[in-house]
Structures are given as C-alpha cells and as structure tokens.
C-alpha cells in the first residue's frame, strides 16, 4: 500500500472562542478524503496545548490529502466567556460545550464522519447520546484519543462504557520527565518511523482499568516514568471495538511535543525532531483507525 508522509507547514490560527470550523477540503487526487471531527471540549482541566493540537491535526489532514477536518472546540479563556471578574464564566462555557456537541455529535450528525478525535478532552462531556456515539464506533468507524482523552468520563465505577472503549482511564501522573519509550510494534503505521527506544519529555500518565490482553501495544515503558521501578506502563495502543478501530496515545501534553517551532521564552524541552516524529506517530494512528493501513 502506498505510504503517506506529512510535512510541517503551519496553518493560520483558529478563532479563540467557540470553534465550529467548516470542512476544509484539500486538493486530493484519487479516493475521496475521509471526514474527521476533532473535539477539544473540556469539562475539567484544560490543556494549553489543545489549540496547537487542533492546528497540527488540521495541517496533517491538509498536507496528506487523507482527510478533511471539522472541529468542535470551546476555549474558556476567550473574551466572550469572561465574567465580570475577568475569569471564565463556567455557566457560559458549559452552555457553549453543550451547544457545540449537540450540533456536532448528535446521532444524526455522527453520520457525517468517518473518524472522531478527542484532543485532550476532559470530564463528563455533554454528548447528546453517548451510547449512540459508542454504537457509531462499533458499526465500523474510527476513534483516536490523545493524552487526556483517558481523563474523559473518568471516575465512574463500574468504569464508564467510554473507558472500556478507549482501553483505560487516567489515574495519576508525576512531574514531567524525559522517558525512553519502547517501540512495541515497529511495523505499525504509528511506530514504523520510530527507533527501538525514543526519548520524549512529557507528562506521562499512569492508567487504571487497562488490560494488556484487550489491546495491541504500540509504545510503552518497562519502568515507572518517575520512580523507575520495573513494570508495564503503556503509552500508546490500538484495539478493535466491534467493527470499529480505536487508537490512543498518551503523549501530547506539551506544546513542544506537537509543534517543532514552538518555544516558551525561547526555550523548549523537546528538540524539534521529537515533534516531527510525534506528528508522524499521530498520523499513522489516524491512518490505522481509518482503515487505510
């Protein structure tokens, strides 16, 4: 099968507030590009890297010609959501979250898409019909979760059906740290470009409800990221869910994991090559979840 590669050209910044971007159709010869919804809605902690991630994913679709992107995102820090004290008005944000997901993830709206990406979503998202969403995946669609996607519908006991779908939930994390990530499947589209051991500086999740037998490992650690005690600590995996395909990567907390050009006060923890490799990792996972490899 012909392999696709991604470039790292930048895309113009998106609207800071309620983001409901129309489908962006790149020039594409051959098969019709897939239709992907990227969700950045948060009901809990909000990662500052969400907006960078939105831009990167849109650019990956544009440059590869494989998919066009629609976006559901509410940035609580946008001016329209500020209260009298200058801080985000939680009621306004929650209403905006409800409205955008009612528009983009209703049972009828799901039919527009081939794949949905949860980009650092958190909390109990106000999806109109969660079971319809899960059924949509089971019917043969694709799902990709990034980093805090496992901090979504977290804390329910028994585990929320969403957690069973994605393969585990966030439990805790230590300080951000450089880790040597092991490539568990060098043939997988998300891993084939990576070395046997890949150094990345990021926030590394410890997970709950993860069952190794229920997933196919892509990336992992053989020791605790901070304490360095031996163990099995998954970083990325894929699995089937009914007739659907699910890919998850726990990387993506930091902006410099996403973007090779990003700096904070002129500094970055990860060299640009890490972000280039992460983009290829993510694009490979998207390709796999779309059934293109």
Backbone bond lengths (Angstrom), bond angles and torsions (degrees), N, CA, C in turn:
res aa  C-N    CA-C-N  psi(-1)  N-CA   C-N-CA  omega(-1)  CA-C   N-CA-C  phi
1 X - - - 1.455 - - 1.523 109.73 -
2 X 1.345 115.89 138.36 1.458 119.86 179.97 1.517 110.91 -62.15
3 X 1.325 117.31 132.54 1.460 122.40 -179.26 1.523 109.95 -90.93
4 X 1.312 116.02 142.24 1.452 121.12 175.99 1.521 109.12 -105.87
5 X 1.316 116.32 147.59 1.458 120.86 175.28 1.512 108.68 -122.41
6 X 1.329 115.63 162.00 1.454 119.70 179.85 1.513 109.13 -116.09
7 X 1.310 115.56 151.40 1.459 120.42 172.42 1.510 107.69 -108.37
8 X 1.311 116.71 -179.93 1.454 120.37 -174.74 1.527 112.34 -120.93
9 X 1.345 116.60 30.67 1.454 119.15 173.70 1.516 109.36 -64.98
10 X 1.324 114.69 147.47 1.461 119.20 -174.58 1.511 109.80 -89.78
11 X 1.313 116.09 160.95 1.455 123.16 179.03 1.520 107.71 -119.42
12 X 1.322 119.80 145.09 1.461 120.77 -179.72 1.513 111.64 -57.43
13 X 1.323 116.09 151.12 1.462 121.38 -178.69 1.510 111.83 -62.88
14 X 1.311 116.03 148.90 1.448 122.39 179.46 1.520 110.73 -90.31
15 X 1.325 116.11 166.02 1.459 122.44 173.50 1.514 109.08 -56.63
16 X 1.320 117.09 138.71 1.465 120.88 -173.79 1.509 112.92 -74.38
17 X 1.324 118.01 -20.56 1.457 119.36 -172.22 1.502 113.32 -100.78
18 X 1.336 116.29 -126.08 1.452 122.39 -177.61 1.512 108.12 -71.32
19 X 1.320 116.76 113.33 1.453 121.22 -171.46 1.510 109.12 -104.78
20 X 1.302 116.62 113.91 1.454 121.80 177.99 1.518 107.12 -133.69
21 X 1.321 115.42 66.54 1.455 122.31 -170.87 1.514 110.16 -73.29
22 X 1.332 116.67 137.17 1.449 120.32 175.71 1.511 111.02 -67.87
23 X 1.327 116.23 161.29 1.457 120.48 -179.73 1.522 109.98 -63.05
24 X 1.319 115.40 131.77 1.463 123.30 -176.69 1.514 107.35 -101.53
25 X 1.319 117.84 111.24 1.457 121.32 -173.42 1.519 110.64 -98.08
26 X 1.349 117.84 108.47 1.459 120.31 177.06 1.513 110.74 -77.87
27 X 1.324 116.18 164.54 1.457 119.03 171.92 1.516 107.67 -69.55
28 X 1.303 117.55 133.64 1.459 120.88 -172.92 1.518 108.93 -152.41
29 X 1.311 116.54 123.70 1.451 121.50 178.73 1.519 108.67 -101.14
30 X 1.331 115.70 131.88 1.454 118.91 178.60 1.504 111.41 109.20
31 X 1.331 116.32 -133.46 1.459 121.45 -175.64 1.524 110.99 -64.93
32 X 1.316 114.92 150.39 1.463 120.93 176.05 1.525 109.43 -62.74
33 X 1.338 118.53 131.89 1.468 119.30 179.25 1.518 111.42 -64.09
34 X 1.316 115.94 147.98 1.456 121.85 177.92 1.526 109.74 -72.38
35 X 1.326 115.02 161.97 1.461 121.18 -178.02 1.530 108.44 -113.39
36 X 1.322 115.46 122.54 1.466 122.21 -171.67 1.526 110.08 -123.94
37 X 1.327 116.09 132.63 1.465 122.31 172.68 1.520 108.27 -103.12
38 X 1.336 116.77 126.24 1.463 121.84 176.68 1.524 108.17 -108.38
39 X 1.332 115.82 121.71 1.465 122.23 -175.47 1.523 109.32 -107.94
40 X 1.339 116.22 126.88 1.463 121.59 176.57 1.515 112.50 -122.68
41 X 1.319 116.85 21.48 1.470 121.96 -178.98 1.525 109.82 -71.18
42 X 1.326 116.80 139.06 1.468 121.63 -179.99 1.520 110.41 -131.10
43 X 1.329 114.94 134.91 1.468 122.30 172.89 1.519 110.64 -111.87
44 X 1.319 116.92 1.90 1.458 122.79 176.73 1.516 108.82 -132.57
45 X 1.327 116.15 -139.90 1.465 121.12 178.69 1.527 110.33 -56.82
46 X 1.327 116.49 140.03 1.462 120.18 178.08 1.525 110.29 -113.25
47 X 1.327 115.47 122.95 1.460 121.26 178.76 1.527 110.35 -77.85
48 X 1.314 115.83 135.92 1.463 120.49 178.85 1.523 112.11 -68.38
49 X 1.323 117.05 -15.24 1.469 120.74 -178.09 1.525 113.23 -84.99
50 X 1.326 118.45 -1.87 1.465 120.22 -175.74 1.524 111.41 -59.23
51 X 1.332 116.84 -48.55 1.459 119.28 -177.10 1.529 111.89 -64.77
52 X 1.331 117.05 -38.07 1.465 120.01 175.11 1.524 109.62 -62.05
53 X 1.331 116.65 -44.18 1.454 120.52 179.26 1.515 112.82 -60.94
54 X 1.337 117.04 -39.68 1.460 120.71 178.00 1.529 110.54 -58.94
55 X 1.307 115.97 -45.00 1.464 120.41 -179.42 1.524 111.22 -65.11
56 X 1.323 116.50 -43.24 1.465 120.08 -179.15 1.525 110.91 -62.95
57 X 1.329 117.49 -46.08 1.468 120.02 -178.52 1.522 110.83 -62.72
58 X 1.324 116.94 -43.10 1.462 120.04 177.84 1.524 111.12 -60.69
59 X 1.327 115.91 -40.59 1.459 119.35 179.78 1.527 111.58 -68.54
60 X 1.334 117.18 -36.47 1.464 119.65 177.02 1.522 110.84 -61.14
61 X 1.327 116.42 -43.15 1.454 119.62 177.65 1.515 111.88 -63.42
62 X 1.322 115.88 -44.39 1.463 121.00 -179.09 1.522 111.51 -63.42
63 X 1.322 116.78 -47.99 1.463 120.45 -175.15 1.525 112.70 -70.76
64 X 1.319 116.95 -36.49 1.467 120.03 -178.97 1.521 111.59 -79.89
65 X 1.340 116.83 -24.56 1.452 120.42 -174.83 1.510 113.63 73.45
66 X 1.334 117.41 8.83 1.462 120.96 -174.65 1.517 113.27 -84.80
67 X 1.323 117.10 -29.29 1.464 118.83 -175.81 1.520 110.89 -152.88
68 X 1.330 114.19 155.66 1.459 121.81 172.99 1.521 107.42 -109.97
69 X 1.316 116.41 150.09 1.459 121.80 -168.63 1.523 111.71 -115.13
70 X 1.320 115.11 134.66 1.451 124.20 166.46 1.525 105.67 -116.11
71 X 1.315 118.59 149.64 1.461 121.90 -171.86 1.520 111.05 -129.27
72 X 1.325 115.66 137.74 1.465 123.17 170.03 1.520 107.23 -122.50
73 X 1.328 116.68 106.90 1.457 119.84 -174.32 1.516 109.76 -151.49
74 X 1.317 116.42 136.59 1.458 122.88 175.19 1.522 107.17 -125.75
75 X 1.325 116.79 118.02 1.462 121.06 177.83 1.526 108.69 -95.40
76 X 1.329 118.42 107.72 1.467 120.74 -176.97 1.521 114.05 -60.95
77 X 1.325 117.10 -18.63 1.460 120.56 -177.91 1.522 113.24 -86.83
78 X 1.329 117.16 -0.81 1.457 120.30 178.41 1.531 110.29 -67.88
79 X 1.337 118.18 149.73 1.471 121.29 -176.00 1.519 114.41 -55.00
80 X 1.342 117.99 -35.93 1.463 119.94 -175.66 1.525 113.51 -67.14
81 X 1.329 117.24 -13.29 1.466 120.36 -179.14 1.528 113.26 -105.15
82 X 1.321 117.65 5.43 1.463 120.12 -178.57 1.523 111.14 -80.51
83 X 1.325 115.06 138.31 1.450 121.17 174.89 1.515 111.01 -86.92
84 X 1.347 117.15 -175.50 1.472 121.14 179.91 1.526 113.50 -58.22
85 X 1.339 116.32 -27.57 1.468 119.55 -179.44 1.523 112.80 -86.04
86 X 1.327 116.67 2.56 1.457 120.64 179.96 1.509 114.46 85.07
87 X 1.327 117.07 -5.16 1.462 121.70 179.33 1.531 110.01 -94.80
88 X 1.340 117.41 161.31 1.462 119.43 178.40 1.526 111.72 -58.25
89 X 1.321 116.03 132.81 1.461 122.54 175.43 1.525 107.21 -84.02
90 X 1.325 115.73 108.72 1.467 120.14 -172.49 1.523 112.08 -59.34
91 X 1.324 117.56 -38.91 1.462 120.12 -179.21 1.533 110.87 -63.87
92 X 1.326 116.91 -41.29 1.465 120.38 178.49 1.526 110.97 -64.82
93 X 1.322 115.85 -41.43 1.464 119.98 -179.81 1.522 110.66 -64.89
94 X 1.319 117.06 -45.27 1.461 120.07 -179.40 1.522 111.60 -62.99
95 X 1.323 116.94 -38.48 1.463 119.73 177.73 1.523 110.62 -66.13
96 X 1.332 116.86 -40.19 1.465 120.07 176.91 1.526 110.90 -64.55
97 X 1.332 117.03 -40.07 1.467 120.86 176.01 1.523 110.58 -59.21
98 X 1.326 115.26 -45.99 1.465 119.74 -178.34 1.527 110.79 -62.03
99 X 1.331 115.91 -44.10 1.465 120.05 -176.46 1.525 111.94 -66.61
100 X 1.332 117.01 -43.67 1.463 118.11 -176.42 1.524 111.34 -69.23
101 X 1.338 117.74 -36.24 1.465 119.39 178.77 1.522 111.35 -75.89
102 X 1.328 117.45 -30.22 1.465 119.58 174.06 1.528 110.22 -63.82
103 X 1.323 115.93 -35.57 1.463 120.38 179.40 1.521 112.03 -75.52
104 X 1.333 116.87 -43.45 1.464 120.68 -170.44 1.523 114.65 -94.49
105 X 1.359 117.65 -23.12 1.464 119.02 -173.33 1.520 113.36 -125.94
106 X 1.314 117.74 22.19 1.463 119.58 171.39 1.525 108.24 -66.77
107 X 1.338 118.39 159.36 1.467 119.41 178.32 1.524 112.85 -52.97
108 X 1.326 117.25 -37.88 1.464 119.83 179.63 1.522 111.33 -70.30
109 X 1.339 116.92 -40.41 1.465 120.78 -177.43 1.519 112.21 -67.94
110 X 1.329 117.53 -30.53 1.462 120.30 -178.16 1.522 111.95 -57.61
111 X 1.324 116.33 -29.30 1.455 120.47 -179.07 1.514 114.38 -63.81
112 X 1.337 117.25 -13.09 1.466 120.12 179.00 1.526 112.61 -74.91
113 X 1.344 116.52 -20.54 1.461 119.90 -164.57 1.526 112.98 -114.70
114 X 1.337 113.85 152.91 1.463 121.71 172.96 1.523 111.37 -98.19
115 X 1.338 116.87 -24.26 1.460 121.32 -176.43 1.522 108.86 -153.57
116 X 1.330 115.93 145.30 1.459 121.98 174.05 1.521 108.34 -121.98
117 X 1.333 115.79 135.05 1.462 122.85 177.78 1.518 108.77 -112.66
118 X 1.328 117.41 127.36 1.461 122.57 171.34 1.531 107.31 -97.33
119 X 1.325 115.87 106.38 1.457 122.97 -177.71 1.524 109.49 -96.76
120 X 1.327 116.61 93.08 1.464 122.52 176.86 1.525 112.84 59.44
121 X 1.314 116.75 33.68 1.463 120.92 172.27 1.527 109.57 -65.51
122 X 1.329 116.56 153.42 1.469 120.85 176.85 1.520 109.87 -144.92
123 X 1.339 114.67 155.36 1.456 121.04 173.73 1.519 113.40 80.38
124 X 1.325 114.60 -174.88 1.463 121.84 178.68 1.528 108.56 -84.51
125 X 1.296 116.30 95.34 1.458 120.99 -176.36 1.528 110.83 -67.16
126 X 1.338 117.67 140.63 1.471 120.66 179.75 1.525 112.10 -80.62
127 X 1.323 115.71 57.47 1.462 120.88 175.37 1.528 107.60 -68.95
128 X 1.332 118.76 131.68 1.467 120.15 -174.76 1.522 114.48 -55.26
129 X 1.335 116.94 -39.69 1.467 121.20 -177.99 1.534 107.25 -147.44
130 X 1.332 116.34 94.73 1.465 120.35 -175.86 1.522 110.90 -62.45
131 X 1.321 117.23 -40.29 1.458 119.56 -179.19 1.524 110.89 -64.37
132 X 1.317 117.33 -36.92 1.465 119.91 176.58 1.529 110.43 -64.32
133 X 1.323 116.78 -38.10 1.468 121.56 176.55 1.524 110.84 -62.40
134 X 1.338 116.91 -47.85 1.460 120.26 179.78 1.525 111.00 -65.51
135 X 1.321 116.49 -38.12 1.462 120.58 177.22 1.524 110.88 -64.27
136 X 1.319 116.03 -36.26 1.468 121.38 176.86 1.527 109.97 -59.95
137 X 1.332 117.75 -43.83 1.468 120.19 177.23 1.524 110.05 -64.04
138 X 1.328 116.28 -47.59 1.471 120.43 -178.02 1.526 112.33 -59.23
139 X 1.319 117.12 -26.31 1.464 120.88 -176.98 1.526 112.72 -72.56
140 X 1.347 116.69 -8.84 1.452 119.78 178.32 1.513 114.46 125.30
141 X 1.322 116.96 12.29 1.462 121.09 178.73 1.529 110.50 -90.61
142 X 1.341 115.98 179.60 1.455 120.71 -177.46 1.510 112.56 -116.40
143 X 1.339 115.29 151.55 1.465 121.61 176.33 1.519 108.30 -138.82
144 X 1.344 116.50 135.49 1.461 122.96 174.49 1.518 108.24 -126.27
145 X 1.329 116.86 128.61 1.455 122.35 176.47 1.518 110.06 -113.42
146 X 1.332 115.85 137.63 1.461 121.64 -178.72 1.523 109.75 -121.60
147 X 1.331 116.77 126.47 1.465 125.53 174.59 1.528 111.38 48.30
148 X 1.336 117.93 -102.29 1.465 120.73 -172.48 1.524 113.82 -73.53
149 X 1.325 117.96 6.48 1.467 118.79 171.43 1.522 110.89 -58.48
150 X 1.347 117.59 -24.07 1.469 120.32 174.85 1.524 112.23 -85.51
151 X 1.341 117.59 -2.02 1.465 122.57 172.47 1.528 109.58 -100.27
152 X 1.313 115.92 23.01 1.456 124.29 -178.67 1.530 108.24 -111.54
153 X 1.332 116.68 132.95 1.474 122.38 -173.02 1.528 110.32 53.50
154 X 1.308 115.06 40.69 1.465 122.20 -177.54 1.526 110.67 -90.44
155 X 1.331 115.64 150.21 1.458 121.38 170.70 1.510 115.29 93.75
156 X 1.322 117.80 -0.17 1.466 120.51 177.51 1.527 109.17 -81.57
157 X 1.323 116.57 143.29 1.463 121.46 174.49 1.525 109.03 -133.58
158 X 1.338 118.33 122.04 1.464 124.95 0.26 1.533 111.06 -62.07
159 X 1.337 115.23 168.88 1.454 119.32 -177.82 1.528 111.03 -55.07
160 X 1.306 115.29 142.34 1.458 121.47 177.44 1.534 109.35 -61.10
161 X 1.336 118.21 144.04 1.470 119.77 178.58 1.530 113.56 -54.32
162 X 1.318 117.02 -30.62 1.470 120.22 175.99 1.525 110.58 -61.48
163 X 1.337 117.42 -41.80 1.463 121.63 179.83 1.520 110.44 -62.74
164 X 1.322 116.37 -40.16 1.457 119.83 177.75 1.529 110.56 -65.05
165 X 1.330 115.89 -34.24 1.462 119.73 178.09 1.519 111.41 -66.86
166 X 1.338 117.18 -48.79 1.465 119.87 -174.60 1.528 111.87 -76.20
167 X 1.348 117.31 -28.37 1.460 120.12 174.54 1.511 116.31 114.52
168 X 1.330 118.92 -0.36 1.466 121.46 178.93 1.513 109.99 165.19
169 X 1.340 115.92 171.57 1.460 119.09 177.83 1.527 110.60 -133.14
170 X 1.315 114.89 151.53 1.459 122.17 177.14 1.528 110.34 -59.16
171 X 1.326 115.77 132.77 1.461 121.37 176.66 1.524 111.01 -109.86
172 X 1.333 116.61 -51.70 1.460 120.88 -179.06 1.525 108.84 -165.04
173 X 1.317 115.79 173.87 1.460 120.84 171.36 1.519 108.76 -152.97
174 X 1.320 115.66 154.15 1.452 121.30 174.06 1.511 110.31 -96.70
175 X 1.328 117.26 -167.32 1.464 120.66 176.15 1.529 110.73 -59.66
176 X 1.315 115.98 151.62 1.456 119.88 174.95 1.529 109.39 -57.31
177 X 1.326 115.29 143.98 1.455 119.52 -168.65 1.528 109.93 -154.60
178 X 1.322 116.72 152.36 1.462 120.39 171.24 1.517 108.82 -83.73
179 X 1.323 116.30 130.81 1.459 121.54 -179.49 1.524 109.40 -127.71
180 X 1.325 114.78 156.07 1.458 122.26 173.31 1.524 107.35 -99.48
181 X 1.315 116.42 99.88 1.462 121.83 -175.99 1.522 109.51 -83.80
182 X 1.324 115.74 131.31 1.460 121.71 -178.18 1.523 110.48 -89.80
183 X 1.311 115.72 132.62 1.459 122.26 177.17 1.522 108.15 -82.45
184 X 1.331 116.69 107.26 1.463 121.35 -174.32 1.522 113.32 -88.05
185 X 1.328 117.85 -13.54 1.462 120.87 177.39 1.528 109.87 -150.09
186 X 1.329 117.48 87.10 1.468 121.13 -177.83 1.524 114.14 -63.89
187 X 1.327 118.09 -9.84 1.464 121.16 179.01 1.524 112.51 -93.66
188 X 1.328 117.39 -12.84 1.465 120.05 -177.34 1.529 109.94 -71.60
189 X 1.337 118.19 142.95 1.468 120.29 179.66 1.525 114.18 -55.11
190 X 1.336 117.39 -29.00 1.465 120.90 -179.16 1.521 112.95 -82.19
191 X 1.330 116.51 -9.10 1.472 120.49 -172.07 1.517 114.21 -127.38
192 X 1.319 118.06 -14.06 1.466 120.81 -168.87 1.524 113.44 -62.75
193 X 1.324 117.82 -22.59 1.467 121.61 -179.88 1.521 112.44 -90.31
194 X 1.337 116.89 -7.56 1.462 121.31 -173.59 1.527 111.61 -92.14
195 X 1.336 117.16 150.60 1.467 120.09 175.51 1.521 110.80 -72.66
196 X 1.318 116.12 175.27 1.469 120.48 178.18 1.520 111.28 -61.15
197 X 1.328 117.08 -33.61 1.466 122.68 177.03 1.526 108.02 -133.69
198 X 1.325 116.21 127.78 1.468 122.21 -171.94 1.524 109.24 -122.98
199 X 1.316 117.63 120.11 1.465 121.84 -179.91 1.529 110.54 -84.27
200 X 1.336 115.45 125.55 1.464 122.14 177.93 1.522 108.73 -139.58
201 X 1.317 116.93 139.39 1.465 122.41 173.44 1.522 107.13 -104.32
202 X 1.338 116.23 116.32 1.464 119.58 -177.71 1.522 109.23 -162.20
203 X 1.305 115.48 178.04 1.463 121.42 172.19 1.527 107.38 -86.48
204 X 1.324 117.02 120.01 1.462 121.60 -172.68 1.524 109.73 -105.51
205 X 1.304 115.35 122.59 1.463 121.33 -177.36 1.530 111.92 -80.28
206 X 1.323 114.78 141.81 1.462 122.90 163.51 1.524 105.76 -100.65
207 X 1.313 116.51 131.99 1.460 120.87 -169.82 1.515 112.69 -109.85
208 X 1.316 114.78 157.22 1.457 123.18 174.66 1.526 107.47 -121.26
209 X 1.324 116.49 152.81 1.454 120.32 176.99 1.513 114.52 71.67
210 X 1.324 117.24 14.48 1.459 121.10 179.71 1.515 109.90 -87.22
211 X 1.321 117.07 130.81 1.462 122.60 177.90 1.525 108.34 -120.64
212 X 1.316 116.28 109.91 1.461 121.20 -177.47 1.527 111.55 -55.61
213 X 1.325 117.32 -35.28 1.461 121.03 -176.79 1.526 112.80 -69.93
214 X 1.335 117.11 -14.14 1.462 120.55 -176.25 1.522 113.18 -98.15
215 X 1.333 117.19 -0.86 1.461 120.11 -178.06 1.524 110.01 -133.36
216 X 1.316 114.86 168.14 1.464 121.72 170.89 1.518 106.95 -107.93
217 X 1.329 117.49 116.26 1.452 121.48 -175.88 1.520 112.57 -69.78
218 X 1.330 115.78 136.30 1.464 122.30 175.28 1.526 111.05 -110.33
219 X 1.347 116.34 -52.22 1.459 122.16 178.70 1.517 108.95 -135.45
220 X 1.331 116.80 149.05 1.462 119.24 179.02 1.517 111.82 -166.28
221 X 1.320 114.16 176.17 1.462 122.50 175.17 1.517 108.72 -118.69
222 X 1.328 116.44 150.07 1.463 120.08 175.24 1.524 111.41 -104.80
223 X 1.341 115.82 11.38 1.465 121.05 175.45 1.522 108.86 -152.23
224 X 1.324 115.87 156.41 1.462 121.27 178.39 1.534 109.26 -57.12
225 X 1.340 118.75 134.95 1.465 119.35 -174.94 1.521 114.63 -60.81
226 X 1.321 117.64 -31.68 1.466 120.72 -177.60 1.523 112.79 -106.78
227 X 1.325 116.48 -44.55 1.463 120.46 -176.38 1.516 112.66 -82.40
228 X 1.335 116.75 -21.03 1.471 124.03 176.92 1.527 113.44 68.18
229 X 1.327 117.86 16.11 1.463 120.25 174.30 1.527 109.37 -77.25
230 X 1.345 118.00 144.57 1.464 120.26 -177.32 1.527 112.00 -60.90
231 X 1.316 115.80 147.05 1.457 121.10 177.89 1.514 111.01 169.45
232 X 1.320 115.00 178.25 1.464 122.48 -179.68 1.524 108.00 -105.81
233 X 1.326 116.64 110.60 1.462 121.73 -176.71 1.533 108.90 -125.44
234 X 1.325 117.04 98.18 1.464 120.57 -175.97 1.522 112.40 -68.71
235 X 1.318 115.40 145.31 1.460 122.89 176.52 1.531 110.69 -115.38
236 X 1.314 117.34 -43.22 1.466 121.01 -179.99 1.517 108.96 -147.27
237 X 1.326 115.08 145.73 1.467 119.87 179.10 1.525 109.66 -154.28
238 X 1.322 114.75 169.98 1.457 121.23 171.49 1.517 108.25 -135.58
239 X 1.313 116.12 161.37 1.460 121.39 -178.89 1.522 108.44 -162.74
240 X 1.308 114.93 161.60 1.453 119.42 170.48 1.522 108.57 -95.43
241 X 1.321 115.13 153.49 1.463 121.85 178.89 1.517 106.09 -140.89
242 X 1.341 115.49 98.45 1.449 118.77 -167.64 1.517 108.30 63.27
243 X 1.329 115.93 -126.27 1.461 120.97 175.49 1.529 112.02 -92.41
244 X 1.342 116.83 -0.32 1.452 121.12 -176.86 1.515 113.05 -91.67
245 X 1.323 115.18 170.58 1.462 122.12 179.91 1.523 109.72 -122.60
246 X 1.338 116.05 135.22 1.462 122.97 -177.61 1.523 108.68 -124.74
247 X 1.331 116.54 130.72 1.462 122.69 175.19 1.520 108.15 -127.51
248 X 1.340 116.28 136.21 1.467 120.98 178.38 1.519 109.98 -134.56
249 X 1.327 116.26 137.63 1.463 122.52 169.58 1.515 108.48 -129.00
250 X 1.325 116.64 132.15 1.466 120.03 -178.84 1.524 112.23 -86.12
251 X 1.320 117.69 -4.21 1.459 120.83 175.46 1.532 109.65 -75.61
252 X 1.333 116.28 164.85 1.455 119.63 175.73 1.508 115.37 114.30
253 X 1.336 117.99 16.66 1.467 120.65 175.65 1.522 110.98 -72.78
254 X 1.310 116.43 -43.75 1.459 122.15 -171.74 1.536 111.58 -92.95
255 X 1.322 115.73 145.71 1.457 120.54 176.26 1.521 111.96 -62.37
256 X 1.338 117.50 -35.95 1.466 118.34 -177.05 1.522 113.03 -79.59
257 X 1.338 117.59 -2.30 1.464 120.50 166.18 1.531 109.29 -78.76
258 X 1.326 116.34 -34.15 1.461 122.32 -178.63 1.527 113.41 -81.13
259 X 1.324 116.09 -46.33 1.464 121.80 -163.57 1.529 111.45 -118.48
260 X 1.332 118.24 118.73 1.468 119.91 -179.37 1.526 113.47 -69.00
261 X 1.332 117.38 -13.19 1.462 120.48 -177.15 1.524 113.40 -104.14
262 X 1.327 117.72 -2.66 1.466 120.97 -174.18 1.528 110.84 -77.50
263 X 1.335 115.54 138.32 1.460 120.52 173.18 1.521 109.41 -139.27
264 X 1.304 117.00 155.91 1.460 123.88 172.68 1.521 106.94 -122.79
265 X 1.325 115.59 112.52 1.472 120.93 -174.36 1.529 111.07 54.75
266 X 1.342 113.98 36.84 1.454 119.48 178.07 1.512 114.98 77.97
267 X 1.332 117.79 5.79 1.461 121.77 -175.86 1.527 110.83 -119.69
268 X 1.335 115.45 155.85 1.461 121.97 171.20 1.523 108.55 -150.94
269 X 1.332 115.60 147.21 1.466 120.68 179.15 1.522 111.83 -81.68
270 X 1.327 116.81 -35.26 1.458 121.53 -178.93 1.523 110.37 -101.13
271 X 1.323 118.19 133.65 1.459 119.23 173.90 1.528 110.17 -63.98
272 X 1.327 118.04 156.66 1.467 120.15 -179.41 1.526 113.75 -53.27
273 X 1.331 117.40 -31.22 1.468 120.27 -178.71 1.521 112.04 -61.17
274 X 1.338 117.86 -29.59 1.467 120.39 178.08 1.522 110.14 -65.55
275 X 1.327 117.37 -43.51 1.460 120.49 179.60 1.527 111.45 -66.35
276 X 1.319 116.93 -39.45 1.465 120.21 176.28 1.525 109.84 -60.18
277 X 1.331 116.78 -45.04 1.466 121.21 179.72 1.523 110.99 -66.46
278 X 1.345 117.41 -38.74 1.465 119.97 178.65 1.524 110.80 -64.14
279 X 1.315 117.63 -41.07 1.461 119.76 178.38 1.528 111.10 -61.17
280 X 1.319 116.86 -40.46 1.465 120.04 177.12 1.528 110.61 -67.47
281 X 1.328 116.62 -38.58 1.468 121.88 175.91 1.524 110.02 -58.53
282 X 1.320 116.38 -47.98 1.458 120.39 -178.74 1.523 111.44 -67.30
283 X 1.317 117.08 -43.99 1.461 119.53 179.00 1.522 111.16 -62.08
284 X 1.334 116.90 -37.98 1.458 119.46 176.32 1.513 112.07 -63.14
285 X 1.341 116.97 -40.32 1.456 120.43 176.60 1.512 112.18 -64.61
286 X 1.330 116.68 -39.23 1.467 120.80 177.08 1.522 110.23 -64.20
287 X 1.325 116.56 -45.45 1.472 120.30 177.86 1.525 110.81 -56.60
288 X 1.340 115.76 -45.49 1.460 119.05 -178.71 1.526 110.49 -64.21
289 X 1.329 117.20 -45.26 1.466 120.52 -177.75 1.524 112.10 -65.76
290 X 1.325 116.87 -27.24 1.463 120.93 176.25 1.526 112.45 -81.81
291 X 1.324 117.41 -4.40 1.454 120.76 -179.24 1.515 113.44 76.68
292 X 1.345 116.75 19.68 1.460 120.57 179.71 1.517 112.21 -85.44
293 X 1.331 117.19 -13.29 1.469 122.51 174.30 1.513 108.21 -141.52
